[in-house]
Amino acid sequence: MDNLKITKLRLDNYACFKKASIDFGASPSSAHQWTVFLGNNNTGKTNILKAIAQLRPQELKLPVNKDGHNERFIPNAFFDQPFQNNLRIGAKINAKLSNDKDWFYRKGSFKISEDPLDSQLLIFGYGVSRYPSSTSLSENKAKPCETLFSTDSRLVNLEEWLMQLDYAAKNDKTKANNKLYRIKELICGNLFPEIQDFTFQSSDDLHNYVLFTTEDGAFRYTQLGYGYQSMLSWIVDLCKRMFDAYPDLENPLKGAP
């Protein structure tokens, strides 16, 4: 499985940028593990994240081609009419990928790909609104970058998903047990220094919940500090998306090899 990455990004007449170029590449075929944007408020940091989010490949069903395939992939911006309406004339978002291909959206035109590998450009984005959904997993179908564009969007139902994993793990489901181990390793590590463990509890009225253990005692999710709640919400949401994207890897949180 190829680990497709964005190595360069160019913005033209987009949002507050007349021209901007960002190099993510450690080499022409790879990218740095981390890139940090630093700047004052209202200088365009979130606009960059939104531009990247709109490059997410989406499948477009078209008539079967000469090779017998009907799969095409185009940037998500094609499907987002409000986003298109807010673009200026001549606006273009162009990414150079680690396979040396250009992947772009320009107002009025866009890149179409017939290569299934291009669909492996996984892009997950998070805005300032990081609240877990209170509805079931089947009812909440939030898109990977939805909180970047709407403060009303919600992330995965944290407690329900963790409890589903726990239930499956107790029924000898190997993958579920591995997921739970990886998440516990992450949450009880350096990211949350005060969290020592989390367990699954049931009240007398059969209400199930997750209990987080700290030096000061055991607390439910809503009893934790807002900083921890926010970070837990998006970390667990990201974990679920990585597990869904790489179901056969020993440690999906590391991504494709």
Sequence and secondary structure as in RCSB ss.txt:
>XXXX:A:sequence
MDNLKITKLRLDNYACFKKASIDFGASPSSAHQWTVFLGNNNTGKTNILKAIAQLRPQELKLPVNKDGHNERFIP
NAFFDQPFQNNLRIGAKINAKLSNDKDWFYRKGSFKISEDPLDSQLLIFGYGVSRYPSSTSLSENKAKPCETLFS
TDSRLVNLEEWLMQLDYAAKNDKTKANNKLYRIKELICGNLFPEIQDFTFQSSDDLHNYVLFTTEDGAFRYTQLG
YGYQSMLSWIVDLCKRMFDAYPDLENPLKGAP
>XXXX:A:secstr
     EEEEEEEEETTEEEEEEE  SBTTB  S       TTSSHHHHHHHHHTT EEEEE    TTS  EEEEE
GGGG HHHHHTS TT EEEEEETTS EEEEETTEE  B  GGGGG       S   B SS TTT    TTGGGT 
TT  B  HHHHHHHHHHHHHTT HHHHHHHHHHHHHHTTTTSTTEEEEEEEE TT  EEEEEEETTEEEEGGGS 
HHHHHHHHHHHHHHHHHHHH TTSS GGG   
